[in-house]
Amino acid sequence: MPETIAFSGHVKHVSVLDEEGNADASLEPTLSQEELVRRYVIMSTTRAFDRKAVSLQRQGRSFTYTPFEGQEAIQVTAARLLDPKDWAFPSYRESAFYLARGAPMSMLFTYLKGHEDGMAIPDKTNDFPLSIPVGSQIAHAPGAAYANKLLKNGKIAIAFFGDGASSQGDFHEALNFSGIYKLPVVFICTNNQYAISTPRMMQTASETIAQRAMGYGIHGVQADGMDPLAMEHVLSEAFDRARKGEGPTLVEAIAYRFGPHSTADDPKKYREDAEADPWRKLDWAVRYRKYLERKGLWNNDVQAKLDAAIVTEVEAAVAKAEEFKDSPSQMFDFVYPQMTAELQRQKAEFSEVYGL
């Protein structure tokens, strides 16, 4: 593993696949061949979405975007393990999670073009819209988990956030509250090595983020976040503990943010390109593909067909998003449950001036 990863004897670290795609038989999850392949297809599709989203922003066809390349295994695994009616509270970097939960790709492209309609979450899932403030969504998950516990409905809640957000007060308050009430909630911290431009080693003196769980009396575990099988092992165990009433889990998923913090960021100002080289060897697109090939489930011909199908899917989603139209006067409609007289006056004036 790259030297930037910090392990601790205080917490368990889980990694299943080595660089050559060999699996630790003692930790290898039991998944059907269909599901193993399905995970690869979904992760490949989300990566293509991610790269297209960056390209659209660079072309001036959409707005600021936060790439997730390198973190797909974390988000897709969580999405596949959750019940549709479990509650999820993503941060601003979880587009892969939405796609894996069945959200239309065109919906996300629509959102990136500045239309709030693009965050109209499908009714079939209890997923909250992505959260732009750093860490605020972490405290929402225990609230939903507390309600689930009172209702005894067997549902759990999860929150996604980055290593930088673990330095926010919301993180500590959420873990403390969850520990006290033994809530059915799982906190998924994606440690992608950087809080914008600040390396993890400079934003906390804690040897790992996972060990912080001990201070709140909850379970903490560290996982190889670029290993889909490791994430399957850790998250299935954490979700199961929550469903059984055994309390919260803090999962620190180790990954690397291959791209910038956002399309408004220039990572060349704070890190060398060569830093990513050892991480590329750990990328799921390398290791997990080798794993599937060893099982006879994948080959170059199948890959070529998938690549072509994904290009068609992504381009169709972009075309649909670019056809979407709405009125900018909508900005007046949802400030209050009922529009005030002053807002009605402003909307009328705005519509008259701009011919809407």
FILOVEX-328751 format. One line per field, with one value per residue (C-alpha): residue number from 1; residue in three letters; x negated, y negated, z. Coordinates in steps of 0.1 Angstrom, whole numbers, plus 5000, padded with zeros to 4 digits. Each point is the difference from the previous one (the first is absolute). Layout:
<pts>
n = NUM_...
res = ALA_...
c1 = X_...
c2 = Y_...
c3 = Z_...
</pts>
This chain:
<pts>
n = 1_2_3_4_5_6_7_8_9_10_11_12_13_14_15_16_17_18_19_20_21_22_23_24_25_26_27_28_29_30_31_32_33_34_35_36_37_38_39_40_41_42_43_44_45_46_47_48_49_50_51_52_53_54_55_56_57_58_59_60_61_62_63_64_65_66_67_68_69_70_71_72_73_74_75_76_77_78_79_80_81_82_83_84_85_86_87_88_89_90_91_92_93_94_95_96_97_98_99_100_101_102_103_104_105_106_107_108_109_110_111_112_113_114_115_116_117_118_119_120_121_122_123_124_125_126_127_128_129_130_131_132_133_134_135_136_137_138_139_140_141_142_143_144_145_146_147_148_149_150_151_152_153_154_155_156_157_158_159_160_161_162_163_164_165_166_167_168_169_170_171_172_173_174_175_176_177_178_179_180_181_182_183_184_185_186_187_188_189_190_191_192_193_194_195_196_197_198_199_200_201_202_203_204_205_206_207_208_209_210_211_212_213_214_215_216_217_218_219_220_221_222_223_224_225_226_227_228_229_230_231_232_233_234_235_236_237_238_239_240_241_242_243_244_245_246_247_248_249_250_251_252_253_254_255_256_257_258_259_260_261_262_263_264_265_266_267_268_269_270_271_272_273_274_275_276_277_278_279_280_281_282_283_284_285_286_287_288_289_290_291_292_293_294_295_296_297_298_299_300_301_302_303_304_305_306_307_308_309_310_311_312_313_314_315_316_317_318_319_320_321_322_323_324_325_326_327_328_329_330_331_332_333_334_335_336_337_338_339_340_341_342_343_344_345_346_347_348_349_350_351_352_353_354_355_356
res = MET_PRO_GLU_THR_ILE_ALA_PHE_SER_GLY_HIS_VAL_LYS_HIS_VAL_SER_VAL_LEU_ASP_GLU_GLU_GLY_ASN_ALA_ASP_ALA_SER_LEU_GLU_PRO_THR_LEU_SER_GLN_GLU_GLU_LEU_VAL_ARG_ARG_TYR_VAL_ILE_MET_SER_THR_THR_ARG_ALA_PHE_ASP_ARG_LYS_ALA_VAL_SER_LEU_GLN_ARG_GLN_GLY_ARG_SER_PHE_THR_TYR_THR_PRO_PHE_GLU_GLY_GLN_GLU_ALA_ILE_GLN_VAL_THR_ALA_ALA_ARG_LEU_LEU_ASP_PRO_LYS_ASP_TRP_ALA_PHE_PRO_SER_TYR_ARG_GLU_SER_ALA_PHE_TYR_LEU_ALA_ARG_GLY_ALA_PRO_MET_SER_MET_LEU_PHE_THR_TYR_LEU_LYS_GLY_HIS_GLU_ASP_GLY_MET_ALA_ILE_PRO_ASP_LYS_THR_ASN_ASP_PHE_PRO_LEU_SER_ILE_PRO_VAL_GLY_SER_GLN_ILE_ALA_HIS_ALA_PRO_GLY_ALA_ALA_TYR_ALA_ASN_LYS_LEU_LEU_LYS_ASN_GLY_LYS_ILE_ALA_ILE_ALA_PHE_PHE_GLY_ASP_GLY_ALA_SER_SER_GLN_GLY_ASP_PHE_HIS_GLU_ALA_LEU_ASN_PHE_SER_GLY_ILE_TYR_LYS_LEU_PRO_VAL_VAL_PHE_ILE_CYS_THR_ASN_ASN_GLN_TYR_ALA_ILE_SER_THR_PRO_ARG_MET_MET_GLN_THR_ALA_SER_GLU_THR_ILE_ALA_GLN_ARG_ALA_MET_GLY_TYR_GLY_ILE_HIS_GLY_VAL_GLN_ALA_ASP_GLY_MET_ASP_PRO_LEU_ALA_MET_GLU_HIS_VAL_LEU_SER_GLU_ALA_PHE_ASP_ARG_ALA_ARG_LYS_GLY_GLU_GLY_PRO_THR_LEU_VAL_GLU_ALA_ILE_ALA_TYR_ARG_PHE_GLY_PRO_HIS_SER_THR_ALA_ASP_ASP_PRO_LYS_LYS_TYR_ARG_GLU_ASP_ALA_GLU_ALA_ASP_PRO_TRP_ARG_LYS_LEU_ASP_TRP_ALA_VAL_ARG_TYR_ARG_LYS_TYR_LEU_GLU_ARG_LYS_GLY_LEU_TRP_ASN_ASN_ASP_VAL_GLN_ALA_LYS_LEU_ASP_ALA_ALA_ILE_VAL_THR_GLU_VAL_GLU_ALA_ALA_VAL_ALA_LYS_ALA_GLU_GLU_PHE_LYS_ASP_SER_PRO_SER_GLN_MET_PHE_ASP_PHE_VAL_TYR_PRO_GLN_MET_THR_ALA_GLU_LEU_GLN_ARG_GLN_LYS_ALA_GLU_PHE_SER_GLU_VAL_TYR_GLY_LEU
c1 = 5000_4988_4982_5026_5024_4999_5010_5004_4999_5031_5023_5006_4989_5016_4986_5010_4984_4962_4986_5003_5037_4994_5026_4995_5022_5007_5016_5014_5037_5025_5015_5016_4981_5028_4995_4962_5003_5028_4978_4973_5025_5015_4966_4988_5032_4997_4963_5010_5027_4974_4975_5028_5012_4965_4998_5033_4989_4967_5021_5022_5030_5006_4989_4976_4996_4984_4984_5000_4976_4983_5030_5025_4996_5011_5031_5012_4995_5021_5027_5002_5002_5026_5037_5019_5017_4969_4990_4969_4984_4973_4975_4993_4977_5024_5014_4989_5022_5031_4993_4996_5033_5018_5001_5001_4967_5017_5013_4965_4989_5030_4990_4965_5014_5015_5036_5012_5024_4970_5000_5036_4992_5020_5028_4987_4971_4996_4969_4996_4987_4962_4988_4977_4989_4971_5013_5034_5017_4981_5023_5032_4994_5003_5033_5014_4984_5017_5033_4995_4992_5031_5022_4983_5001_4967_4986_4965_4984_4966_4980_4972_4973_4963_4970_5001_5036_4988_4985_5034_5021_5029_4979_4993_5035_5015_4977_5006_5038_5000_4979_5022_5031_4985_5015_5003_4976_4968_4976_4979_4970_4982_4964_4987_4969_5009_5023_5001_4962_4992_4985_5016_4968_5003_5037_5000_4974_5021_4981_5033_5034_5016_4985_5020_5030_4986_5004_5038_5004_5008_4984_4973_4984_4976_5004_4983_5024_4987_5007_5036_4998_4985_5029_5025_4985_4999_5033_5021_4987_5007_5035_5008_4988_5023_5030_4995_5000_4963_4994_4981_4968_4974_4985_4968_4996_4965_5000_4982_5016_4985_5016_5002_5021_5023_4998_4992_4968_4965_4984_4967_4994_4998_4990_4979_5016_4977_5016_5030_4979_5000_5037_5008_4987_5026_5029_5030_4999_4967_5003_5037_4998_4971_5021_5029_4976_4986_5035_5007_5026_4983_4978_4990_5030_5025_4982_5002_5037_5005_4980_5021_5032_4989_4991_5035_5016_4981_5005_5037_5002_4981_5023_5031_4986_4992_5036_5013_5015_5013_5007_4975_5031_5002_4975_5029_5023_4984_4986_5030_5028_5023_4987_5001_5015_4965_4987_5031_4992_4963_5009_5025_4974_4973_5022_5010_4964_4987_5031_5007
c2 = 5000_4964_4986_4972_5026_5001_5032_5005_5029_4985_5008_5028_4994_5021_5006_5030_4996_4997_4981_5030_5006_5029_5002_5009_5031_4993_4967_5005_4992_5025_4982_5016_4998_4977_4976_5000_4990_4975_4982_4995_4988_4975_4987_4997_4981_4976_4993_4991_4977_4984_4993_4987_4976_4986_4997_4981_4975_4994_4994_4975_5022_5005_4985_5009_5037_5021_5031_5034_5021_5025_5001_5020_5033_4982_4984_5029_5026_4980_4995_5037_5010_4975_5007_4976_4984_4997_4963_4986_4966_4994_4972_4981_5028_5029_5000_5036_5009_4984_5018_5033_4995_4996_4962_4992_4988_4971_4988_4994_4983_4978_4990_4992_4976_4980_5014_5010_5024_5022_5008_5012_5034_5029_5011_5035_4990_4980_4981_4964_4975_4995_4977_4971_4988_5020_5025_4987_5032_5021_4988_5007_5038_5006_4981_5024_5029_4989_4998_5035_5013_4985_5013_5035_5002_5018_4972_4985_4967_4993_4968_4994_4975_4994_4999_4963_5000_5022_4969_4982_4998_5017_5032_5001_4991_5026_5028_4990_5000_5033_5017_4989_5013_5029_4990_5020_4978_5005_4971_5005_4978_5000_4992_4989_4985_4964_4975_4977_4992_5011_5035_5022_5000_4962_4998_5025_5014_5032_5030_5011_4986_5033_5001_4968_5023_5013_4966_5003_5036_5012_5025_4987_5018_4990_5015_4999_4978_5008_5037_5009_5032_4983_4975_5028_5018_4969_4983_5032_5006_4964_4999_5034_4987_4970_5021_5023_4971_5003_4963_4977_5006_4975_5013_4983_5009_4994_4988_4974_4970_5003_4967_4965_4992_4984_4986_4966_5016_5005_5029_4994_4971_5024_5034_5017_5021_5029_5003_5017_5028_5025_4994_5008_5035_5003_4986_5023_4997_5019_5024_5008_5006_5024_5018_5004_5012_5027_5012_5002_4972_4973_4996_4974_5006_4996_4968_4986_5006_4984_4969_4995_5004_4976_4973_5003_4998_4970_4980_5007_4988_4968_4993_5005_4976_4974_5001_4991_4965_4982_4964_4980_4984_5033_4985_4981_5030_5019_4975_5005_5026_4972_4971_4967_4969_4985_5032_5000_4964_5008_5030_4980_4972_5026_5018_4967_4987_5033_5009_5032
c3 = 5000_4994_5030_5004_5014_5038_5018_5038_5023_5016_4971_4976_4964_4973_4965_4979_4966_4993_4971_4977_5008_5024_5028_5036_5002_5037_4993_4965_5000_4986_4970_4969_4967_4987_5029_4997_4964_5007_5024_4974_4974_5024_5012_4964_4990_5029_4991_4965_5014_5022_4972_4977_5028_5002_4962_4999_5026_4981_4968_5018_4997_5037_5033_5028_5006_5027_4984_5018_4979_5023_5024_4980_5019_5033_4986_4977_5027_5025_4974_4992_5037_5011_5000_4977_5031_5021_5005_4983_5005_4973_4998_4968_4986_4999_4965_4996_5029_4984_4967_5017_5019_4967_4995_4963_4987_4981_5034_5013_4968_5003_5035_4989_4974_5029_5001_5035_4983_4995_5038_4999_5016_4987_5024_5002_5022_5032_4988_5010_4974_5000_5027_4990_5035_5014_5025_5008_4986_5026_5028_4979_4999_5038_4999_4974_5018_5033_4983_4985_5034_5016_4971_5003_4962_4996_4977_5004_4991_4985_4995_4975_5007_4994_5022_5002_5013_5029_5015_5000_5032_4982_4998_5037_5011_4977_5013_5036_4996_4981_5026_5029_4984_4982_4967_4968_4980_4981_4994_4968_4999_4967_5008_4966_5015_4995_5015_4970_4999_5036_5003_5026_5022_5003_5009_5029_5023_5005_4986_4983_4997_5008_5036_5008_5004_5033_5016_4995_5009_4965_4976_4976_4971_4972_4965_4967_4982_4965_5006_4992_5020_5030_5000_4996_5030_5022_4990_5001_5035_5011_4985_5016_5034_4996_4990_5030_5024_5008_4994_4977_4980_4987_4968_4988_4963_4987_4964_4979_4983_4965_4988_5015_5030_4975_4965_5017_5015_4986_5019_4982_5025_5030_4987_4974_4972_5009_5034_4984_4983_5029_5005_4964_5007_5027_4979_4999_4962_5001_5030_4997_4963_5005_5027_4975_4973_5024_5005_4963_5002_4979_4970_4974_4977_5028_5011_4964_4999_5034_4990_4969_5019_5027_4974_4985_5034_5011_4968_5001_5036_4991_4970_5022_5027_4974_4987_5035_5004_5030_5009_5022_5016_5020_5025_5015_5004_5028_5025_5022_5000_4989_4979_5018_4983_4996_4983_4977_4991_4993_4979_4979_4994_4992_4975_4983_4997_4985_4980_5019
</pts>
